């Protein structure tokens, strides 16, 4: 993993919040599967997604790491699509307005 210290501390905080709201603690396998799912994502997208997850009190609503990984993956794919569309439209002449 190549994440920043801020990103790693937010991941730890999210795991602690999920554990605090559950009666059964997360297993190492669940944590590992979460980390392997978000392994290909950008650190900035992970930070933004976890901040949104924690602000909306999702762990207290019973939404766990699966929900958080879906948020991260969705944010990352949106960023990738946006970058691709910007790249493809760089050399185009804007439409003519009459």
Buried (B, 14 or more C-beta within 10 A) or exposed (E): EEBEEEBEEBBEBBBEBBBEBEEEEBEEEBBEBBBEBBEEBBBBBBBBBBEBBBEEEBBEEEBBBEBBBEBBBEBBEEBEEEEEEEEEEEEEEEEEEE
